[in-house]
Amino acid sequence: MTSLLLSLLGVNMAHAELGLNFPPPVTTIGQEIYDAHMMTMSIATILLVIVFSMVIYSLIFHRKSRGYQADQHFHESWFGNWSWILVPAMVLGIDFTIAGSADKTLERIWDVPKENMLDVKIIGHQWWWEYQYVDSDVKIESRYLPADKAGDLYLREVDHHLVLPTNTKIRFLNTAVDVNHAWWVPEFGFKRDAIVGYVSESWVEITKEGVYRGQCAELCGTWHSRMPIVVDAVSPQRFATWVEEQKAIKVAVAAEATSAKVWTKEELMEKGQDHYNTKCSACHQINGQGLPPAFPALKGSKIAIGPLAGHLDRVLNGKTGTAMPAWNALNDLEVAAIVTYERNAWGNNTGDVVQPNQVKAAR
């Protein structure tokens, strides 16, 4: 009935997780946190039953309608005298039991192993994640997929998953480049802030293969909800194969970007649209309209239809004091494609075709 009423009012239903407990942990630390949680809940449940049983018993047998007379000398009895010590002592005993287990788990979380670790640097951006595999020089950029591509996993799916091996100690190095973010996958058991100008450590050892989804857990701006996290946990053998595949892709992309090929406008527009949609549309929108005043429109802007040198400078070096970052980490072909697309899309019919050698000269 409620769903029908909301449908008639034009309100879309949000499908939430209906689980009553933490998701099953898939890391060693996550399992310890889960065990401490379950021990706490078990103790709390037992105490709840005891206290409610005493209260219900008193309500039934000690009520005035049964003629019960309150004991005016209870405080003089042995229990009345010693309960003020015994009850707090029991409570402290329970607290120390829980705290002892939790303290050991916290020590394991904070005491990051220093040897035989796979180091992964996690960098939070507005609004996407960058993953750097320190030992293999592989980098992954992970962005949310729009509704038409993600389907039922909208705001839960990304274009590139973070791939991690199971049964391997993995050290995460968390940081951010613009505002604070927080990297959080519930099945891993904890979250860690990604703070600008600071690198924080955390570590996991994944025990089960699978796909695990998380989310940025720090309010980081208007598109905070569009920073999902997807982790593929695979066997060490499959992970090693994946790393080699990524290295081969990186070599191929570098070769393409440094080739002497003269690119046609159509080729650059196709590549530019793809790069723009993944790297620029978060701020300037798919249609180039932007989100003024923070993120100006590119459609008809002085930059996009003005002198080419100024456009290249803005993309490569950004603008100090604004949210526009420097995109000089992109290769020459990627920058050429993006600038070509921006100067010829949404009615910006400048006709300019930017070649990679022009970008190289502008650096």
KALIN-V836607 format. One record per residue. N is the residue number from 1. RES is the residue in one letter. PSI is psi in degrees with one decimal (NA if undefined). OMEGA is omega in whole degrees, 0 to 359 (* if undefined). Layout:
BEGIN
[[N,RES,PSI,OMEGA] [N,RES,PSI,OMEGA]]
END
This chain:
BEGIN
[[1,M,-42.9,180] [2,T,-43.1,179] [3,S,-41.4,180] [4,L,-43.3,180] [5,L,-45.0,180] [6,L,-36.4,178] [7,S,-41.8,179] [8,L,-30.7,180] [9,L,-3.3,179] [10,G,21.3,181] [11,V,127.7,179] [12,N,139.7,178] [13,M,138.7,174] [14,A,129.0,182] [15,H,107.6,184] [16,A,161.0,175] [17,E,128.1,184] [18,L,10.7,179] [19,G,146.6,182] [20,L,-2.2,183] [21,N,178.1,175] [22,F,150.9,174] [23,P,149.6,180] [24,P,125.5,182] [25,P,150.3,180] [26,V,15.5,176] [27,T,160.5,180] [28,T,-44.0,179] [29,I,-41.0,178] [30,G,-37.8,179] [31,Q,-38.8,178] [32,E,-41.1,178] [33,I,-42.2,179] [34,Y,-41.9,180] [35,D,-41.1,178] [36,A,-38.9,177] [37,H,-45.5,181] [38,M,-36.4,176] [39,M,-43.0,179] [40,T,-44.1,180] [41,M,-34.8,178] [42,S,-45.6,179] [43,I,-43.7,180] [44,A,-38.1,180] [45,T,-43.3,178] [46,I,-45.8,179] [47,L,-39.1,179] [48,L,-43.5,179] [49,V,-43.5,181] [50,I,-49.2,183] [51,V,-45.2,180] [52,F,-33.7,177] [53,S,-42.7,178] [54,M,-41.9,181] [55,V,-45.9,181] [56,I,-41.0,178] [57,Y,-44.7,180] [58,S,-39.1,180] [59,L,-32.3,182] [60,I,-47.4,190] [61,F,-13.6,183] [62,H,19.1,181] [63,R,157.3,185] [64,K,-33.3,182] [65,S,-19.4,176] [66,R,2.5,178] [67,G,16.9,182] [68,Y,134.3,179] [69,Q,126.2,180] [70,A,139.3,178] [71,D,112.7,183] [72,Q,-6.7,183] [73,H,21.8,181] [74,F,-38.3,183] [75,H,-15.0,180] [76,E,-8.2,180] [77,S,170.1,180] [78,W,-46.4,181] [79,F,-38.6,179] [80,G,-33.7,180] [81,N,-41.0,188] [82,W,-11.2,182] [83,S,-28.5,180] [84,W,-17.6,177] [85,I,-42.7,185] [86,L,-46.2,183] [87,V,-49.5,176] [88,P,-35.1,179] [89,A,-39.8,178] [90,M,-41.8,179] [91,V,-44.1,179] [92,L,-37.3,178] [93,G,-42.4,177] [94,I,-43.8,180] [95,D,-44.1,180] [96,F,-32.8,177] [97,T,-45.6,179] [98,I,-44.8,183] [99,A,-34.5,180] [100,G,-43.5,178] [101,S,-43.1,181] [102,A,-35.6,181] [103,D,-40.8,178] [104,K,-38.7,179] [105,T,-42.2,179] [106,L,-39.2,178] [107,E,-39.9,180] [108,R,-34.2,179] [109,I,-45.4,185] [110,W,-29.0,181] [111,D,86.2,184] [112,V,126.4,177] [113,P,149.7,184] [114,K,-8.8,184] [115,E,152.6,177] [116,N,47.3,182] [117,M,145.3,168] [118,L,115.0,183] [119,D,126.0,176] [120,V,119.3,178] [121,K,125.2,181] [122,I,118.6,183] [123,I,121.5,178] [124,G,133.1,177] [125,H,161.6,168] [126,Q,106.3,356] [127,W,84.0,180] [128,W,167.3,181] [129,W,141.2,174] [130,E,129.2,181] [131,Y,125.2,178] [132,Q,120.3,175] [133,Y,101.6,192] [134,V,-41.9,187] [135,D,-23.3,185] [136,S,0.4,178] [137,D,36.9,175] [138,V,136.3,180] [139,K,137.2,179] [140,I,132.8,172] [141,E,126.2,187] [142,S,117.8,181] [143,R,152.2,180] [144,Y,154.5,176] [145,L,138.5,178] [146,P,166.3,187] [147,A,-36.5,183] [148,D,-18.9,178] [149,K,-31.7,183] [150,A,-26.3,181] [151,G,-129.1,182] [152,D,-14.5,180] [153,L,23.0,178] [154,Y,132.9,185] [155,L,10.6,176] [156,R,-1.9,183] [157,E,149.5,180] [158,V,166.3,181] [159,D,-36.0,180] [160,H,122.2,180] [161,H,151.8,170] [162,L,119.0,182] [163,V,126.7,182] [164,L,147.3,178] [165,P,149.6,175] [166,T,163.5,177] [167,N,36.5,179] [168,T,134.8,177] [169,K,123.2,185] [170,I,125.5,178] [171,R,123.8,176] [172,F,131.1,175] [173,L,104.0,189] [174,N,131.5,175] [175,T,179.7,180] [176,A,162.1,183] [177,V,-12.4,185] [178,D,-64.4,176] [179,V,173.1,181] [180,N,138.0,174] [181,H,178.5,176] [182,A,123.0,183] [183,W,121.5,188] [184,W,120.5,171] [185,V,111.6,187] [186,P,-39.7,182] [187,E,-17.5,178] [188,F,-16.8,170] [189,G,-9.9,182] [190,F,169.6,176] [191,K,157.8,180] [192,R,131.4,180] [193,D,144.2,172] [194,A,105.2,191] [195,I,136.0,180] [196,V,129.9,176] [197,G,9.2,183] [198,Y,139.8,178] [199,V,119.9,178] [200,S,145.9,183] [201,E,147.0,168] [202,S,166.0,182] [203,W,155.5,178] [204,V,162.5,168] [205,E,103.9,185] [206,I,131.1,185] [207,T,-7.3,185] [208,K,131.9,177] [209,E,150.2,179] [210,G,-177.1,178] [211,V,124.7,184] [212,Y,134.0,187] [213,R,142.2,179] [214,G,-160.7,187] [215,Q,152.7,169] [216,C,129.1,185] [217,A,18.7,177] [218,E,124.3,182] [219,L,110.6,191] [220,C,7.3,178] [221,G,-171.5,187] [222,T,-26.6,181] [223,W,29.0,178] [224,H,-38.6,182] [225,S,-13.5,183] [226,R,35.0,176] [227,M,57.2,178] [228,P,163.0,179] [229,I,131.5,176] [230,V,123.8,181] [231,V,128.2,171] [232,D,111.6,175] [233,A,117.9,184] [234,V,171.1,179] [235,S,155.1,178] [236,P,-34.5,180] [237,Q,-44.2,178] [238,R,-35.1,179] [239,F,-43.3,179] [240,A,-40.1,177] [241,T,-42.7,180] [242,W,-41.9,180] [243,V,-43.6,179] [244,E,-37.2,177] [245,E,-42.3,180] [246,Q,-36.8,177] [247,K,-40.7,179] [248,A,-40.4,178] [249,I,-41.9,180] [250,K,-42.1,179] [251,V,-42.2,181] [252,A,-41.8,180] [253,V,-42.3,179] [254,A,-39.6,179] [255,A,-41.1,180] [256,E,-40.7,183] [257,A,-27.3,183] [258,T,4.2,180] [259,S,159.7,181] [260,A,9.7,183] [261,K,139.0,173] [262,V,117.4,187] [263,W,140.9,177] [264,T,163.7,179] [265,K,-41.2,181] [266,E,-41.9,179] [267,E,-43.5,180] [268,L,-37.2,179] [269,M,-39.8,180] [270,E,-47.5,178] [271,K,-40.4,182] [272,G,-40.9,179] [273,Q,-42.2,180] [274,D,-46.7,180] [275,H,-40.1,179] [276,Y,-45.4,183] [277,N,-31.2,181] [278,T,-30.9,187] [279,K,-27.0,189] [280,C,-25.2,189] [281,S,-18.3,179] [282,A,-34.2,180] [283,C,-46.2,188] [284,H,-2.0,176] [285,Q,153.3,181] [286,I,-36.7,183] [287,N,5.2,178] [288,G,9.5,184] [289,Q,-17.7,179] [290,G,-173.4,175] [291,L,71.2,183] [292,P,149.1,3] [293,P,-12.1,184] [294,A,-43.3,183] [295,F,100.0,186] [296,P,155.6,177] [297,A,149.0,173] [298,L,-22.8,178] [299,K,115.8,180] [300,G,12.7,183] [301,S,159.5,180] [302,K,-26.9,179] [303,I,-48.9,187] [304,A,-24.9,179] [305,I,7.0,178] [306,G,-158.2,181] [307,P,138.5,182] [308,L,-37.1,181] [309,A,-41.1,179] [310,G,-36.7,179] [311,H,-46.4,178] [312,L,-41.1,180] [313,D,-40.2,181] [314,R,-41.2,180] [315,V,-43.5,184] [316,L,-36.5,188] [317,N,-6.7,180] [318,G,-165.4,178] [319,K,119.2,182] [320,T,137.9,178] [321,G,2.1,178] [322,T,179.1,178] [323,A,1.3,181] [324,M,110.0,180] [325,P,168.1,173] [326,A,129.5,180] [327,W,33.5,182] [328,N,-7.4,176] [329,A,-17.9,177] [330,L,150.3,178] [331,N,171.0,187] [332,D,-38.3,181] [333,L,-40.9,180] [334,E,-44.7,179] [335,V,-42.6,180] [336,A,-41.9,181] [337,A,-43.5,181] [338,I,-47.0,182] [339,V,-41.4,177] [340,T,-44.4,180] [341,Y,-47.0,183] [342,E,-28.6,182] [343,R,-3.3,181] [344,N,4.1,179] [345,A,161.4,174] [346,W,26.2,181] [347,G,0.8,175] [348,N,69.6,188] [349,N,66.4,180] [350,T,-23.9,183] [351,G,1.2,182] [352,D,137.3,174] [353,V,111.1,185] [354,V,126.2,179] [355,Q,153.9,180] [356,P,-33.5,181] [357,N,-26.7,176] [358,Q,-37.8,177] [359,V,-42.6,180] [360,K,-39.8,179] [361,A,-26.8,182] [362,A,-12.7,182] [363,R,NA,*]]
END
